[in-house]
Amino acid sequence: MQPRLFNAESQPCGSSFRPEFLLELDGEALTFGSTARIMQHWKRKETSVRMKLSDVIELNELQQLCGSFTAMTGAATSFIDLDGKDLVASGNQNMCTLFHRENPRCALYCATARADLADRLRQGERYVVNQCPNRLFELAIALVVGDQPVASILVGPFLQGPPDVASFDRQAEEFGFDRSAYLASAKALPVFSEEKTETIADFLIQGAKIIGELGTTGMLLEERKAHVRFLENLELIDWTIKQETDIEKMLWHIVKTVFSIFGCDRAWLFYPCDPMAPTFRVPVEITRPEYPGACELNVDVPMPPDMAENLREALASEGPVVYVAGTSDPINKVTAEQFGVQSQMFMAIYPKVGKPWVFGMHQCSNPRVWTREECRLFQEIGGRLADGLSTQLMFHDLQQMNRELQAISTCNQILVRAVDEQTLLDDICRIVHEEAGYHLVWVGYVEHDDAKTLRPVAWAGHGSDYIANAKISWSADTERGQGPAGRAIRNGEIICVQDFATDPQMKPWREAAARQGYRSGIAMPLKDGSDQPFGVLLIYSSTPNAITPGELRLMEELAGDLAFGVTALRSRVERSRAEQALSESEAKMRSILDNVGIGVTLISPRMEILEMNRQMREWFPAIDPTEHPVCYHVFNDPPREDKCGYCPTFKTLRDGLVHEATTETPQAGGIRNYRIISSPVFDANGNVAGAIEMVEDITSRLSLESQFQQAQKMEAVGRLAGGVAHDFNNMLGVILGHVELAMEEVTPSTQIFAALLEIQKAATHSSSLTRQLLAFARKQTIAPQVLELNDTVAGMLSMLRRLIGENIQLEWNPDGKPCLVLMDPSQIDQILANLCVNARDAIAGIGQITVETTSVFLDETCCADHPGAIPGWYVRLTVSDNGCGMEQEILQNIFEPFFTTKGMGQGTGLGLSMVYGVVKQNQGFISVESAPGKGTTFQIFLLRYAGESSRVLMEAPARLVTGEQETILLVEDEPALLRLGRTMLQRLGYRVLAAGSPGEALRLAQIHTGEVDLLVTDVVMPEMTGWDLSLQLSSLYPSLKTLFMSGYAANVITEHGILDEGVCFVQKPFSKGELACKVREALGKPE
């Protein structure tokens, strides 16, 4: 923070000039006759409670010290307190006092220099030497006692060299000083070199340190004395609290002690500290005779707004609230005028029982300013007063509660033995009045007449005649229905009135209640079994605010017990009838339970098994219903310790509604699934007396549904995968074809050829991925053959061993009998390669993979777990490993495309998807068993072929063959593939008619004058399929041959992806060589 300086030249000249407005600090204008206001400003920023130097050291000693220092150095010296006041001073300051501070502009320079000195000392500098704009030097040292600044030592003005006469001469002329007197004052100033200045500073720093230590010692002694007085006063208060066991005497003694300790004119207690209360009272007050206080103690007085505002402030404050007349916090008007108060201090105290109180003191003789120590002592006394008050109030409440507990105990004994309703009510009223000590206790019953009368039926206590003849209603439409009794019945809740004299809804009975001595009371509804009020229990006290929360809870318990007792007496006959009806109902139910086709159990409200029908006894033969076992214990194995979270029966017993749930119940043979419907059983009064569980074993059905849903999911994913692969194949066909054409145009030695080769490799690899997707989707086109599976697997063993590595042993266990299957040989390669690679990756270090075959017969029971499987003979191909195994969560997803547990870049997630698709395409099924640390076993079941095997011959790679100018009609709806196919065929030596749709192909065929030798067509196109196009073109060209091409197998030319006999097909994407070979094959010409 820096002071803001006004421009002196902008100020008006002459006698109207006001120097006190030349400097502004934080928006406060200061005067500059001395450093007083500046120092005061800075210290006010630092702390609101300051120590005075005179508190810790004698000023006359400091005066002698200043004189000695001035005599020794010739420099003016002074001690300045934090308010800027000179405490002691010595030496010549004529230069400043006679000249500079008399001129407004020079005074500004002085003030600015002093402000800078104060700021630098406040920032912690050891000492400050400063030259003011008037060319004079000053030296300042902070004087600290303990850790608190209390004053500053100021030396100056002085010079640090011979006076510059010319400069002082110009300054005298500029400011209108008497030149000779001004120069004489300048020459009279002491001159200190920088070295001497530093020596003086060191000397004064040491002196300030010694003074500070002396002051600290004195301060500690004063603080110790003050603390002793503080503790003595608190000990006196504690002694007063401990001596008295009567709450009223204790309060009077404490207030009298406070009055004596503080020497105030009035000390008092005020209740309640509640700004929303309509009235207040003063229970205790000590005052001097000349300053009378409250007119009468313990009398309710209306709460004035000013006093309510004071209470809000007391509640919001963490300590005492102080008001002093003539300050920024004046006394409120009511207190000042009515009680002649000039100063007051008060605080809210919070006993643990009831509302807060107000504890305060008044000073009427003068506007007393309360010290910090007095505020602290007052606050501590207030806290101890609150503790003492809490103890007394709680003791009083405890005594009252003991009486009430005794009364309730006696009432409960009467309730147990009661045989007559009126006698019961009379006894209850008498006991509560006599033993609990209440002024009046009475019971009223609800009448459902037009006036909605509340009829008193029993009473005991003072004013019984008044209650017997009182006209009370529970109607909301009349004034007499607005009292606590009427409201309790209408709302069905307890109504508590702490003061009949001030509660507006007590107006119709206020005068009569006051004559009878009723000041507070509670009304508690008596409710029947359906939670409807049939009466009300009312209890009146002779004192206001007499009903504590503890009493309220006990009386509420009593009202509940009384209502239960009355209801029990009234319901005894009906209950007997209900029990008989329930017994008959149970007999009928027992007959029904044994003749229904599902499991039925009768459950009690305590979740006990009461009855089980024949089906339930067959499912759970170890349960004996006559022992009433808890259902969730015995239906589960191992037994449960708590209710099942899904339990519909528990919900039914709670709300009386029908509930349904499907369970997974652990039993000795495994998890069983049950569908449970629970229905309530009601007694004659409409209460839930039990629940009937209807149980259906749905374990088998859920298993079938789960298998069906899994099959549907895999079928949907397969369709998606096939469609994606088809679109990718089209794009890959364009890439591979154009790369192949481009490679024909460049020599292998060029750099562009190498780049094209990399593109070809990448596209070929991508094509293999799409083929795996097609395999999963069962959309790859295959040519099945009858294979001896043992021979096929044996021929792959060397390749598989290279694939899995030398550290893993491959065990081959073929079946001793032929294992014939109808499959494409390449699919067997795909299955074994993918399963062995997965097994290899699951083995860390040395391990073993076992491949075996065997023929098995599966009956309908075995096939039930595999949707689509048919009973008969199968060849089972098993691949197992002793690797890390898999958790159940992983097993549920292993056949989904792109699902993998391998790291980034270590697998595509298509291997097992391809295996799944291949097996399904060949009408087989696959199962897998695995557990963490126990390895994995895949079992593939393939339909066994009943015929004989055929020998598979390996064909030599086809060479690139060209055409003989045959005419080919090429039909492809993908423009890029159409252009590519036409270019390839033309380079192979064919004449090409290119059509982008079946319609365009038909038009070209009709206008073409020559022969068309071959139709090369996509299978799936917008207007019609390739198969339909071939049929239509056959009418124009009877000898026309057809070569179909597609990215996946379509049922228009295949059945489950298996090519029909005589159908020529080329799989997208294809190379130029593959196309050449397929074209020659379709034309029926040798290569």
N, C-alpha and C positions, 0 to 999 in steps of 0.2 A: 504494500500500500504506500502511495506517495501523496503528499499534500497537493492540492490544486491551488495555484497562485493566480490571483487576479492581476490584470495589467494595470499597474499604478497610473500609467499615463491616461488610461481611459476613465479614471475617477475624477469627479468634479473637484475643482480647487477651492481654496478658501476655507472658511470656518465650518462649512457643512461637510468637510471630508471626515469619513468615519473609518479609522484604521482597523477596527475590529472585524471588518468584512474583507480584509485583504487575503486571508488564508482560509481555505475550507478543507476539512478532513472528513472523508466519508459523508459528505453532505452537511457537516456541522461547521458553522462559522466560529472562528476563534479570535481572541484578542492577543496582542503581542507586547503588552507592557512588560511582561517577563515571560519566562518559560513555563509558567504555572499551567496554563490551559493545555499547552502542547503535551507536557508530561502527563497531565491528567487524562488526556485523550488516549495516549498509548497504553497507560496502565489500566484504564477502564476496559480496553479491548482484551487485556490479558486475563484478568480475574475480577470477580465481583466482590471478593473478600480479601482484604489486604492487611498486612501487618505494618504497624507504624514503627519507625526507628526509635521513637521515644518509648515504645513498649519494652525495648530490650536494652537500652543504654541511656545514661544520663546526658542531656543535651549540653549542660554546662561544661562537662568534660570535653565534648566535641568542640565547644566554643574556644576553650583553652588550646586545644590541638590546632584549630584553624589559626589562631593568633600566633602561635609558635612557628607554624609553617610559613605564614606570611612574613614574619620577622626574618626568617632564615632565607627565604627565596625572593622576597619583594613582590610576590605575585598575589593578586586577590584570590581568596579561596572561600568556598561555601559548600555546605551540605544541603541538598535539595530533596524533599520527599517526593513520593510518586504523584502527588497532586501539583507538583511544580512550585511548592512553597519553600522559601528559604527557611531552613530550620536554624542554621547558624551561618555567619558569614564574617569575613575580615578582609582588609585590604582596600585598595583604591580601584573603583570601577567608574571613575568620572567620565572616561571616554565614552562609555556606553550609556550611563544614566543621564549625563548632562547634554549629550549631543545626539547620539544615534537613535535612542529610543524616543526622542522628542520629535524626530522627523519621520513622517509616515513612510517614506520610501526606505530610509535606513532601518526603520523598525521592521519593515518587511524582510530586509536582508538578515537582520538578527534572528527573526523568527524562523526563517528558512534554515539558517545554520543550526539553531538549537534543535529543530525538528530532525535534521539529519543526524545530529549527535544522539538523540534519543533512539532513533530508528536503528542505528548501528550498534548501540549498546544492547538493544533488545534482541538483535540477531546474534549476540554472543561474543562480540569482540572484547578482548581483554581491556583495552583502553582505546580511546578515540582522540586524535588530534585533528582539528578542523580549522580551516581558515575561512572566515565568513566573507561575503562580498565587500564588507567594509575594511578588508585587509588586516583584520585582527585574528589572532590565534586563540583557541580555547582547548583545554585538555579535560576529558571527562572519563571517570572510572565508575563502574557499577558497584554498588555495595549490596551484597547478598547475604542474607541470614538464613541458614539452612539451605533450601533450594528456592527461596522466595526473594525476589528483589524488593528492597525496602527504601532505597535512596540512591542518590548519585553524588560523587565528589566532583566539583567543578573548579578548575584552575584557569584564571584568565580574566580579562584579556592580557596577552603578551605578544611580543614580536620575536621573530627568529632571525633578526638581523637589524642593523641600524635603521631607523625610520626613514622612509623615502619621502623627504620633505616635499618634493615637487608633487608627488601623488596626493599627499594629504592636503597640500595647498589647493590643488584642483578640486578635491572633494569638498573642502570648506567652501570654496566659491560656488560649486554646483548646488550644495544643499543650504547655502546661506548661513554657515556657521561663522562665529567670531574667529577670524583667521588666527590671531595671535594666541587666543585661549585654546583653540583646537590643536594648534601645533604644539603648544606647551603640554597639553594632555598626552599627545602622542609621544613626545620625548620623555615623559614621565613613566611610560610603560616599561616594565622589565623586558630585557632581551635574553632569550634562551636559545642556544644553538640546538640543533637537532639532537646532538648527543646528550646535552643537558636535559632536553625535554624528555628523552627516553629514560634518563636516570631518574628524573622526577616521577615519571610514570611508574617505573619499577618500584620506587619507594612507596608511592601511594597505593599500588596494588597490594604490596605486602601489608601496609597499614589497613587497607580495606579488608584483607583476609583476617587480620587479627581482630578487627572490630566485629566482623561477621561471626568469628568463632565465639567471641564474648557474647554477642547477641544470641547465637544459637543456644549457648548454655543457659542464658536467662530465659529464652523462649521455652526451652524444655522444662525448666523449673515451673514457669507459669502454666504450661500445659498440664504438667503433672498435678499441680494444685487444683486446676479446673477439673481434671479428670477425677480426682479424689472427691471433690464436691459433687460431681455428677454421680459417682457411685454411691456416695452417702445418701443423696436424695432418692436414688432408685431403691436402695436398701430400705429406706423409710417407707416407700410405697409398697415394696414386697412384704414388709412386716405387717403393714396395715391390711393387706389382702389376706395374709395367712391367719391373722388373728380373728377374723370375723367369719362366721359360718352363716350368718343371716345376710341375705343379699342386700336388703335395704340399708342396714347398718354399715355394711362394707362400702357401699357407694357414698354415704354421707362422710365417712371417715376419709376416704380417698380424696373427695372434693375439698374437704377442709384442709387436708395435708397439702394439696396443690395450691390452695389459696395462701397458705403460709409460706411455701417454698418460693413462689414467684412474687409475693407481695402485691398482687393485683387487687383491683377494687371489687371484682365479682368473678366467681368460678361456678360452673353449672354443667348439668347434663340435660340433654334434650332428646326426646323420642317421639316418632321415629325419624331417622334420616332418610326421608322419602319425599321428594319434591311433588309426587303425585298424590300424596295423602291429603285428604280434605282438612285434617286437623293435626295438631301436635300438642304435646304436654311437656312440662318441666318437672321431672320427679325429684331432682336434687338441685339446690342452689345455695351458695354461701356468698354474702355480699356485705359491704360496709354499710353502716346505718345511714350515712349521708347519701348513699346511692342505692335506693331500693330497687328490687328486681321484679320478678313475676308477682302478680297480685295474689295468686293462689297456686300452690303446687298441685300436681297430678290432676289438673283440670284441662279438658280438651278445649283448645283454642283454634279458631279458623286459621288456616295457613295463608299468610299474605304472599303475593307474587315475589316481592323482593327477597323474602326469606327462602322461598322455594328455589330461587336462582342461586342463593348461597349454598343450599344443600346440594344442588347439582355440581357446583364447583368443588365442594368437599368430597363428593363421591368420585369426581374425576381426578382429584389430586392424590399423589402418592404420599404427601406429608401434610403438615399444617397449612391452613389458609390464613393469610394475614391481611387485615384492612387497617389503615391508619388515616385519620382525617387530615385533609390538606395535602395528600399525596396523590399519585396516579391511581392508587387503589383505595378510594375513600369508603367510609362506612355507609351501608345502605340506609336509606332515609328512615325506614320504620325503626330500625335499631337505634339510630342516632337520636331521633326525636323522642321515642317512647322510653328508652332506657338511658339516655344521656351518654352514650358511648363515644369515645374519641379514638380508641384503638382496641382491636380485638384479634384474638388468635383462636382458631377452632379447627377441628379435624373430625372426620368420620371414623368411628371405631366399629369393628366387625366381630361381634361375638358369634360363636358357631351355632347359636340357636336364635331364631327370630331375625328381625330386620336390623340394619345398622342403627347405631346411636350417634349423637353428636356430643363431643366433649369440647368445652371452650372456656375462655377467660375474657373479661372486659377490663379495660382501663378507662375510667371515666374522668379522672382528674387531669390527665394530660394526654397528648397524642404520642403515646409511648412507642418507640421503635424497638421491636423485639430482636435480640441478638441471635446470631447463628447458634450459639450454645444453648440459649433458651429454647429456640425452636427444636433443636435436637433432643433436649431433655423432655420437652412437652410431648414430642412424638413418641419417645420411648415409654413415657408414662402412659400415653394413650394405648400403646400396644399391650402393656401389662394390665391396664384396666380392662381391655377387651378379653384377655386371657382369664382374669379373675371373674369377669362377668359371665364368660362362657362356662366356667366351672360351676358357678352358682346356679345358672339357668339350667344347665344339664342335670345337676343334682336335683333341682326342683322338678324337672321333667321326669327324671328317673323315678322319683318318689311317686309322682302322679301315674307314671306308666306301670309301676309295680301294683298300685291300687287297681288300675284298670285290668292288668293281667289276672289279678286275683278274682276280680269281678267276672272276667270272661271265663276263667276256669270254673267258677261256680255255675255260670250260665250253661256251659257245655255239659256239666253233670245233670243239670235240670233238663236240658234238651234230650239227653240220652234216655232219661227215665220218663219223659213226658207222655201222658196218655190223653190229655185234654187240652184243646187249643187255647181256651180262655185262661186256664190256670197257667199255662206256659207263658202267655203274654204278661200276665200280672206279675209273675215271679221275675221275669227278665227285667221289667221296669223297676221293680223294687230293688233288685240286687245292684243294678247299674247306678241307681240313685244313692243307695246307702254305702256301697263298697268303693265305687269310683269317685264319689263325692260330687256328682253333678247336681245342679239346682233343680232341674226337672227332666224327666224322661217319659216319653209317651209314644204310643203306636196308633197310627190311623190306617183305616182300610179304604180302598177305592170303591166308590159307589158309581155305577154306570147309569145314573139317572140323568134327567135333562140338565140339572144344575152341576153335574159332575162333583158331587159332594165328597169331601174327605171326612170320614166318620171316625172320631177317636174311639178306640175300643179298649185301651189299657193305659194307665198312667201312674206315676209315683213322683213325689217331690213337692216343692213349694208351688202353690197356685194350681193345684189339681182341679179345683172348681172352675177356674178360668178356662182350662183346656176342655173340660167336660161340656161347657156351654159355648165354646168358640165356634163361629161359623167360618169354616175353611173350605175352599174349593181347589180343585186341580185343573180348572178350566183356564185356558189361555185368554179367554175373552173377558174376564172380569178382573177387577183390581185385586180382589181377595185370592185370585189364583196365581198372582205374581210372586208370592212369598217362596221361601225355600222349600216347603213341603210340596206345593204345586209344581214348581220347576223340577224337583227331583223325580216326581212321578212322570211328568211329560217327557223329560229328557232321558230318563233311565240312568241318571248319574248322581253322584254325591254333590250336594250344594252346601258350601260352608260360608257362613256370614260371621265375620270377625267382630263387627260392631253394629248392633241393632240401631244405635243412635244416629249413625251416619249413612247406613245403607238405604238408598232411595226406595228399594222394593219392600222395605219393612214399614213403609208409611202407614198402612191401615192398622197395624198392631203396635206401632211404636210407643204410644202413650201407655197402653195397657201393659206392654212388655216391661216398660220402665217401672210401672207401679209394682209389678211382680218381681223386679230385680233381675230380669233376663237381659244380658248384654251381648252374648254371642251364642252361636249354636250351629249344629250340623243336621242336615236332613239326608237320610240314606234310604234309597228305594229297596223294598223287599220284592224280590223277583221269583217267579215260579220256574218250573223246569223249562219252559219255552222262552225264558229270559224276558218275560213281560212283568212290569210292576203290578203287584196286587195290593201293596200297602207301602207305608213309610215309617221308619224309626227316627224319632227326633230327640236330640239331646241338647239341653240349654245349660249355659254357664252364667255365673253372676258377674264375671269380669270380661272385659273386651280382650280380643286377641288371645283367648285362652286355648284355642284349639291348635296344637302343634302338629307337624306332619306325622310324628310318631303316634300321637293319639288318634289322628285321622285314620291311619292304617289299622290300628287295633279296633276302632269302632266299625270300620268297614268290614273287618273279619267277623265281628260280632253280628253285624247286620246280615252277612252272608249265612252265618250259622243259623240265625233265627229264621231266615227265609227258608232255609233247607229243612229245618225242623217242622215248620208249619206245613210246608209242601209235603213232607214225609207223612205227617199225620193225615192230611187230606187224601193222600194217594195210596194209603195202605190197602183199602178194599180194591181199588182199581188195579194195584200191583198184583194182588192175589189172583184176580181174574186174568190179568195179562200173562202171569206165569202159567196158569192152566191152559190158556190158549196157545202159548208157546210150546207147551208140552205136547199138545195135540198136533200142532204144526210140525214138530220134530218127528213125530211118529209117521205122519204122512210123507214127510221128506225122506225118511229112512227107507220107505218102500220104493219111492221114486229113484233114489240114488242107485239101488241095485238093479235097475231095469233100463238104464239109459246106455247108449253105445259109446259114451266118452267117460273120462275120469271126472268124478265129482267129489269135492271135499267141503266139509262144513268147518269154517274157521271162526274162533271166538274173537271178541274184541282185543284179547291179549295175544293174538296170533297163535292160539293153541289149536291143534287138530282135534275136533270133536267127533267127526264122522268121516268115513271113507267108503265110497261105493266099491263094488266088486272089481271094476277095472283098476282103480287106484291101489287096491290091495294086491292085485296081480303085479302091478309095476313096482310097488314098494312093500314086499311081503314082510320086511323086518319091522315095520311101524305098527304099533299097537295104539289105536285111537283112545282106548279106555285110560291110558296113562296121560292123555292130553299133552303130548310133546309139542314143543314149539316148532312151527312148520319150517322156518328157515334153518333150523338145526338139522332136522332129520331128512329133509328132501335133498340136501346137498351132501356130497361126499368128496372131500372132508367137510364136516359141519361148519356152517357160518356162525359167527358170533353176533352179527347184527342183521337187521332187516335188509333184504335185497333192495338195491336202489331203484329198480324198475317196478317193484312189487305193486300190482294193481289192487290186490286185496287190502293192503295197508291204506291205499287211497280211498277205497270204498268204505272201509271202517271209519275213516276220518270224515268223509263228506257225504256218505250215503248215496253215491252215484255209481253207475256201472262203468267199469274200467277194463281195458284190454291191454295185454302185453305179450311179446314173444320173448322167451327166455333161453339162456344157454346154461343148463344146469349140470354141474360136474357130478358124475356118478362113477361107481366102481368100473363100469365098462367103458367109460369115456364120456364125452360131452353129449347130452341129449337136448334137443330143442323142443320146447313145449309152447303151445299157444294157450294162454290163460285168459278167460273172461270171468271177472268177479262181479257178482251182483249182491246188493245189500239184503239182509234179513231184518225186518223191523218188528218191534214188539207192539203191543196194543196201544201204546202211547205215541207211536211213530218214531221211537228212538231206534238207532241201529243196534241190534242185538247180536249181529254176527254177519258173516259173508259166505256166499257159496262160490267156490271156485269150479269152473268148468274147464277141464284140461284136455288138450288134444296133443298127441305126440306127432310132431311134424318134422322129425329129424330127417326121414327119408325124402320127404317132399322138398325140404330146403336144399338137400344135397343135389337133387335133380334140377331145381331152379338155378342153383349156383353154377352147375355145369352148363346149363342152357345159356345163361347170361354170359359166361366166359366164352362160349362158342360164338355167340352173337357179336361180342366185342372183337374177338379175333377176326371174324368175318368182315366186320366193318373196317377194322384197321387194314385188313388185306385188300379190300376194295380201294381204299384210299392209297395204299402203297402201290397197287397195280396201276392206278390212274397216273400217279406221279411218275412212276417208272416209264410209262408210255410216253408222256410228254418229254421226259429227259431223253428217251431213246431217239425221238425225232430230232431234237437239237444236237445230240451226240452224232447222229447219222450225218447231219450237215457238216459238223466239224470234221469228223473222220474222213468223209468223202472229199471235202475240199483240200484237206491236208494231203490226202493221197494223190489227188490231181496235181497239187502244187509240187509235191516231191518228184513227180514225173518230169517237171519242167526244169529242175535244177540237178546239178551233179552232186553226188554224195560228198565230194570234198569241200563243198562250199559251206560257209558259216550258216547261211539260211537253211540249208538242208538239216543241219544239226538242230536248229531251233524248231523246224517242222517236225522232226523226229520226236522231240520232247513233247510237243503238243499232241502228237499221235499217241505217245505213251500215256499221257495224262487222260486223254479222252478214252483210251482203251480201258484204263483202270476205272474210270467213272462208269463205263459201260458194264464192267463186271459188278459194280455196286448195284446198278439197276437190275441186273440179272438176278442178284440175290433178293432184291425186293420182289421181283416177279416170282421167284421161287417161293417166298413167303406167301404171296398173294395167290399162289397156284395158277399163275398166268403165263408161266414159261411153257413153251411148246416142246413136247418131248416125243420121243419115238420108243415106246417100251418094247422090251424083248424078254423072253423067258431066260432067267439067269439062275445058275447054281450059285447061291449066295456064298457058300463056303469057298468056291473057287475064285469068285470075284474078290472077296476080302483077302484071300491068300495072295492074290496077285498084287495087292496094294501094300503088303506089309513092309517091303523094303522102302517104299516111298514114305510110309508113315513113320518108320524108324528114323529116317533122315529128318523128317519134319519135327519130331518131338525131341531129338537130341540124344546123345550117348548116356547122359546121367539118369535117364528114365527108361525102365525096362518095359517092353511091350509084350504082354502075355496074350497068346492066341489060343482059344479053346473052341474049336469048331464042333458042331453036332456030328455024331457018327453017321447020321442018316442024311440023305439029300434034303437040301433046303431050297426049294424052287420058289421064285417070285417073278412077277411080271413087272419089270421096271426098266427105265432108261439107265444104262450102265453109268452114265455121267452123274446121275443123282446119287448112286451109292458112293461114288467118289466124294461128292459134296458132303454127304452126311458124315462119313468117317473122318474126313479131313477137318471139318469144323468141330466135331466132338473131341477129336484127339488134340487139336490146338487148344481148346478150352481147358481140357484136362491137364495139358502141359503147363499152361499159365497158372493153374491152381496148385501146382506142386512147387514147393520151395526146396531146391536142392535135389536129392536123390528120391525117386519114387517109382510107382508102378502104375501102368494103365493096362487094363484087361479088356479084351474084346472076345465075345463069345456069341455063339448062335445055338438055338434050340427050337424044336417044333413043340408048340403047345396048343391045347384045345381050350377055348374060352366058351363058357356057357352063358346063359342070359344074365345070371347074377354078376359075373365078371364084366359083361358088356354094359351093364346098367350104369356103371360109373363113367362111361366114355360115350357121350352122345354120338350117334352115327355108326357105332360099331355093331357088327352083326355076329351072332354066335357062329363058331366054326374053327377050322384049323388055321393057325397063324405061325409065321416064322418070327421068333423074337431075337432081335439083334441088341446085345447089351454092351455098353461101353461104361466102365467104371474106373475110378481112380482113388488113390489114397491121399488126395490133396487137402486143402484147407476147409472145403465144404462151404455151404451157404446157409444163411438164416431164412426163416419162413417168409419174411417180408420180401426178400429178394426172389425167392422161388415163384412168388405170385406174378412177377413181371418179366421173367427171363425170356419169354418167347415174343415179347413186344418189340417191334422194330426200333432200333437205335437205343435200346436200353442196354447199358453196359456198366460194369463196376470197375472197369479198367481206367487207367489214367488218360489224360488228354493225349491224343495221337497214338494210343496203344490198341485201339479197337473201334470198329464202326458200330457195333451193337446189332449187326445184321446176321451173324453166323447162326445163332439158334433160331432166329426168325426164319431163315432159309430152311433149316432142318425141319421146323414145324410145318412150313408150307409144302415141302416135298413129301413128307409123310402123309399129310392130309390129301394131297393131290393123288396119291396112290391108295386112297381109301384105308389108310392105317391110322394108328394113334400112338401117342408117345406119353410116357410117364417118367417122373424124375423123383428121386429120393436123395436128400442131402441134409446134413447137420453140421454145424461148426466143429471143425477138428476131426470129422469122421468121413470125409470124402464125399463123392457124388457118384450116383449111378443113374444113367439114362437107359431106359428100356423102350425099344422101338418095335411095335407089332405091325407086321406086314402080312397081308393075306397070302396064304400058301397056294402056289399054283399047282393044279391037279394034273396037268399034262406033262410033257417031256421038255427038257431044256434044249435050247438052240445055241449054236456056237457063234460067238461074236468075233467077227474078223476086223482087224484094224486096217483102215484104208490109208493108202499113201496120200500125202498132201496133194491137193489138186493144183495143177499148173494153170496159168492164166490162158484162157481160150478165147478166141474172138469169133465174131459172127460172119455170116456170109450174106450180108445185106438183107437179112430178113426184116420184115416190118413188125415193129412192136408198138402196141398202144399202151402208153404209160399213164396211169391215173393216180394222182396224189393230191389231197386237199391242202397239204402244207407246201406253200410256194417255194420255200428254200429247198426242200427235199425234191420237189418236182424238177427244179432247175438242175439240181445235182444229178438226179437219176438220168435225166435226158443227156447231160454231158457224158456221164460214164458209159451209157449205152452207145452213144454215137462214137466214142473213142474205141469201143469194143467192136465196131464195124456193123452196127444195126441202124436201120432207118427208124426214126422215132416220131410217133404222134403223141404229143404231150397234152394232157387234159387235167384241169384243176378241180374237176368235179365229175360225178357220174353223168350228169346231164350233158356236160360239154363232151364227154367221151362218146355218148350215144350220137351226138350231132356229128362229130368227126368221123365216126364209123359209117354214118349214113352217106356223107358226102365224099368219103374216100373211094376212089375208083378201083384201086388195086386190092390185093389180098392182105389180110392182117394175120400174121403167123402166131403172135403171142400177145396175150393180155397180161400186163404186169400192173397189179392194182393193190392199193391199200385196202385193208379189210373193213375198218370202221370209218365211214364218211357221212357227212350231213344228210345227203339226199337219199341214199340207199347204201346197203352194204356192198362190199366187193363181190360177195357170193351172188347177190341178186343181180348185179351188173353183169357178171359172167353169164348168168342164165339168159338175160335179155340179149346179149351180144351173140349168143350161140344161134339165135334165129337168123342173124345176118351172116354169120360165119360158122357153119356147122362144125368145121374141123378146128375151130379156134381152141388153142391151149391157154391155160391160165397159170400164172405164178402169183401167189398171194404174198404180201409183205405186211408186217405189223410189228409194233413195239411190244405187244403181249398177245397171248393166245385168246382169241375170241371164240365164243361158242358157235359162231356162224360157220366156222370151218373145223372146229375141234370139239370133242366131248371131254370136259375136265382137262383141257390142255393137251389131249392126246390126238395127234393128227389122224384124220380118216385115211383109209387106204387110198392111194392114187392122188392125193392132194399134194401139190408142190407149194412149198412155203419157205420164205427166207426171213430170218429174225432181224429186226432193226436193233441197233445200227449194224450195217454190214459194210465190208470193204469192197473194193472194185473186183478183187479176185473172187470173193464169195458170190457176188452178183453174177459174174461171168459163168461160174460153175453152175449156179442154180438156173440160169437162163438156158444153158445148153441141156441141162437135165429136163427142164420143162418142155423144151422143143423136141425132146426124145432123140437127140443126136449125140453120138459119142464125142468125147472131148478130143 
